[in-house]
Amino acid sequence: MELWSRRKFFLTSVAGSVVAGAGKIFGNTPAGGDSEATLSGKPIPATGKRPLIISSSNGLHALDKGMDILKKGGDTLDAVVAAVTVVEDDPNDDSVGYGGLPNEEGEVELDASVMHGPTGRAGSVAGVRRIKNVSRLAKTLMEKTNHVMLVGDGARRFGVAEGFEEMNLLTEHSRKIWLAWKASTSFNWRPGTDSPEWKEHVAAIFDHDAKQIAYAERVIARPPTGTIPCMAVNEKGEISATTSTSGLAWKIPGRVGDSPIIGAGCFVDNEMGAAGATGKGEENIKVCGGHTIVEMMRKGMSPADACLEAMHRVAKNYKNDKKKLKTFHLFFYALNKDGVHGSASLWNNHYDKTPAHYAVHDGSEARLAPCTPLFDETSIED
């Protein structure tokens, strides 16, 4: 009865808002079976392609690294961690690793998790300071201890003991944005009455660079929650995944989102598939998004429709009240054992108003594929 209620709710409550086909809600054909109409309006491919590696769109330039490992017969976890490490090392990506936007005190805190499908193992770290490659740190924890999760200074000390280099993760770019955020939110951190107005103060911080000023104003107004989940399946059908993030910008120190939570920001079942997420982690944690998506694929849903079902549960928590839902964004990503992949977004765009996409590499070249939105609207609340 509960399963039918979810189906009925999806059709009656959000039908006008969901980009959905008129097909079956829960297909009886397993993913990788015959094509049929689905909620996303797209047919389930008869077959997928292996090897395959996917990530959020900010991993587009990094997937080649992972695919090289897959093509050489390497382990799927080595492949996804190698791809994510490229993004963690990139100072121009301010949502992951080095250069991530800091907490409210100006400290960069990183979270990550890994799951290795062939062995069923997992590792996770949260609230890590001064260590850049936390996806690799989570993998090291999984391989060298009988723990699944370490947090805060304990995770940092473990990393140092294992040879990870400590460094200042705050770049000059992210430091300036943090100063501008402080000026916008604190009376004490903005110019006094005998000084130029705040906008002129921010302009001075960025040497009057209009592009940098516009970006700073946008991330101050809407703190980013960017992340990189990455998952892969090899020729043999073995699956692994990782998710890495610097978390919500300007967060309270110690805040942890969904990225290091096994079953939310990252989940793998080697018999079925893998899922990950970006966006407001608190909303994903409440629906155990990663686990939910994989279980929906087990019931026969395509990866895209499984992601939509998890997104529907997020919307249901707010009774589909778009005014409340427009205060955040969320993306789900998934692949199954056959190499079929899909993604769902809460809205039809990213925060910067570009269409919602995710990155895919099926052995030929990395490309962007469109996310399937729950609500087919071109913008979210400013």
N, C-alpha and C positions, 0 to 999 in steps of 0.2 A: 504493500500500500504506500509506503514511504517513497519508493522509487517512482511509482505512478504519479504521486503528488508532485515530485520534482519535474517530471515530464510535463504534466498539465500546467504547472506554474510557468514553466519556460514558454509554453505556447500562448498562454492567456495573458500573462503579466508583462512580458517584454517583447512580444511579437512585433510590435510597431517600431521597436528600437533596435532589434538585433538584425544584423546582416545575416539572414538565414534563408535556407531553401525550404521548400515545402515537403521535404522528404521525411524519412523516419527519424525519430528522436534517438533511439538507441538501436543501431543496426545489429542484426544477428550475425552478419558476416564478419568474421575476425579481420582486424587490420591486415592488409596484404591479400584480401580475398577479392571477389568480383566488385567492380565499381558500382556505386549506388548513390542516390541523392543523399545529402547530409545537411545538418543544421547550418553549416558554413556556406551552403550553396555550391560546394565544390565536390566532385566525386572522390571517393576514396580510391587512390591509385591501385591497380591490380597488383602491382609489385613496386617496391621501393628500389633503392640503389645502395649497394655497399661496396666499399666503405663510405661512410658519411660522417661529417662533422658539422654542427650548427652552433650558433651563438647569438647573443643580442647583436644589434647592428654595429656597435662600437668594436666588435671583434672581426669585422670584415677583412681588415688588412693582416690579421694574425692567423687566419685559418689555414693558410698555406703551410705554416710551420707544423700544425697538427696533422694535416693530410700527408705530409712527407713521411711522418712516422708511421701512419696507418698503412701507406703503400708499401713500406719496407717490412711490414709484418710486426711492427712494434705494438706495445701494450696500449690499449685505449686510454688508460688513465695518464700514461706518459704523454699521449697525444694532446689531450684536453689541457693538461697543466702547462705544456709547452706553449700552446696557443695563448692561454690566459696570461702567462708570464710576459709575453710581448706587450700586452695592454698594461699590466702592472708596472712595467718599466717605462712606459710612455708618460713623460711629464705633461703632455698636452691633453691627456685624458684625466680630467679632474674628478672622476667618480670612482677610480680604482687605483690602488697602489700609490706610487710616487706622484706627488702633485695632487692627491685627492683633497677635496675641500674639507677643512677641519671641523672639529666640534666647536662649541661656543667659546672655549678657552684658547682656541688656536692650535690645538693638538690634533694631528691626523690619527684616527683610530680605524684599523682595518679588521675585516671579518672574512672568513672563507671556510668552505667545506669541500670535501671530496667523497665520492663513492665509487668503489671498484666492483663492478658487476660480477666478474668471474669468481671472486672470492667472497663477495658479500660484505666486505669490510668498509669502514667509513672513518673519516677523521675531520675534525672541525676546530677552528680557533676563532676567538672573538675578542674585540676590544684591544687589539694588538697595536702597540706603538713602536716606532723606530725599526721595524722589520718590513721590508718592501714586498717580498714575494710570499704572501700568506697562503696562496693556493699550494705552493710547494711545501710550506710549513705544515699545513694540514695533512698533506700526503706523508710527510716525514713522521708526524705524530701517529698516523694510521699504521705505518710500517714498523716503527721502532718501539711502540708502547702498547699496552693493553687498554689504553684510554681511548675514548671517542672524542672528547672535547676538553680543551684548555682555554682559559680566558685571562684577559688582562696581563698583569705583570708576570704571572706564572707562565703564560704562553710565550712572552718575550724571553724570559730566562731560559726556557726550554730551547727556543730557537738559537740563542747565543751558545748554549751548551752543544748544540748540533752544528755549529759553525756558520750560522747565518750572520751576516754583517749588519750591525746597527748603523742607522743613518738618520739624518733629519729628512723627514718625508714632506715637509712643507716647502714648496718651490716659491720663488719670488712672486710668480703670478698668483698662486693660491693665497699667499700671504696678503697681497694687496686687496684681493677680493674680500678676505676676512676682515681687513681693516675697514673697507667700505661698508661691509655688513654691520660692524660694530658702530660705525658712525650713523648708520640709518636706524639703529635700534636703541642706542644709549645716548642719553643727554650728555653724559660726561665724555663720550668719545667723539663728539662732533664739535666743530668750531664754536666759540663763544659769540656773544652778540656783537662784539667788535670785529668779527672775522667774516670772510665771505660766506655766503649761504652754502648749505650742504652740497648741492650739485656742483658748485665750483670747487669745493673741497675734494669731491670724488674725482672731478676732472684733473685736478692736480696730482692725485694719487696715481692716475694712469697716464700722466703726461699728455693729457688732452687727446688721447687716442680714442676716437669715437666708437670704433668697433669694440674695444675692450671695455669702455664705459657701458655700452649697451648690453654687453654680455653680463657684466657685473650687476647691473640693475635687474636683469632678468633672473639671475640665480639668487639674488637677494630677495626679490619679490616672491619667488617660488623655489624654495631650496631643493636642489636636485637630489634624487634618490637613485641615480644611475649605478649600474652594476654590470658585471659580465658573467652570465652563466654560459657554460660550454659543455656539450655532450657529444659523444661519438659512438658509432658502432662499426666494427671491422668486418672483414670478409667472412669470418667465422660466426658472426652474430654476437660477439662479446661487446658489452656496453659499459661505459664509465662516464662520469660527469664531475664537474667542479663549478663552483660559484664563488666569485671574489668581489669585494666591494670596499669602498671607504665609508659607506653608509650615508645616512641623511646629513646633508650639510648643516652646520650650526647646531647639531644635536646636543642634548645634555650629555656630558661625559659619562661613558659607561653604557649608553644606549646601544642595544643590539637589535638588528632587524632580522629578516628571514634568511639572509644568505648563509649563515653558518648553521641554520637549523635543519637537520636531516629530516626530510619529510615535508618541508616547506620550500625553502629556497633551492633545495637540491634533493633529488631522489632517483634511485636506480633500482630496477628489478631486472636482473639479467635475462629472465625468461620472457619479459614483456617490453620494457622500454625505459626511458628516462625523461625527466622534466626539470625545469628550472624557472626562475622568475626574475624580473626587475621591477622597480617601482616601489610603492609604499609597502615596506615589509610587514608592518603591523597587520595590514589587511590580509596578506597571504598567510601569515602565521595562524590567523583565526580560522582559516578553512583548510589548513594543511595542504596547500595547493599542489606541491610536488607529488605527494602520495595520492591525493585525489585524482590527479590527471592519469597517473599510471594505472590506478584501479579502474578508471573509466575505459582506458584502452584494453584492459583485461576483459571488460564486459563487451568489447567489440567496437568501441568508438574509434574513429580515426584520431590521430594526434591533434588536429585542429579542433575537432568537436569536443575532445576531452578537455582541451584548454578552455573552450567556451563554457563547458559545464562548470569548471572551477570558477571562472569569472562570474557566471550567473550566481553562484553561491555567495560571492563577495557582494554583488548588487543586492541580493536578497537580504543580507544583513542590514541594509539601509532601506529596505522596502522599496527598492528601485527609485528612491528619491534622488533625482538627477542633481538637484541643488546641492545636496550633501556629497554625492559621488563626484561632482566636478571639483571638489577640493583636493583630489589626488588622482594619480594615474597608476596603472598596473599592467604588466605584460607577462604572459606565460609562453613557454617554449617547450616543445616535446618532439621526440622521435621514438619509433618503435623498432623492434628487433629486425624487421624486414627492410629498414632504411627509409620508411615513410616518415615525413616530418610535418610539423605545423606549428602555428603560433596564434595566440589571441591577444588583443589589446582591449583595455576598457573603453578607450576612445579611438577614433579613427586617425589619430595623429600623435606625434611626440609633443613635448612641451614647447618646442620651437616652431610648432605648426607644420613641420614636415610630415609626410605620410608615414604611418607606423610600418616599419620593416624589421626583418631579422636577417642574419647572415647565414648562408648555406654554402657548403663545398661538398660536391658529390664526386670528386675526382678529376673534374675537368678544370674548373676555375671557381673561385669564390664569387658569390653574387648575392644581391639582396632580394628577398622574397617578401611579399606583403603579408602583414599580420591580418587576421580576421577580427574586426572590431565587434565588441558586444553592442555598443551604441554607435550607430552610423552617423556620427556628427563630426564635423571637420575641425572643431576647436573645443578646448576646455575652458573653464572659467579663468579669466585673467585676474 
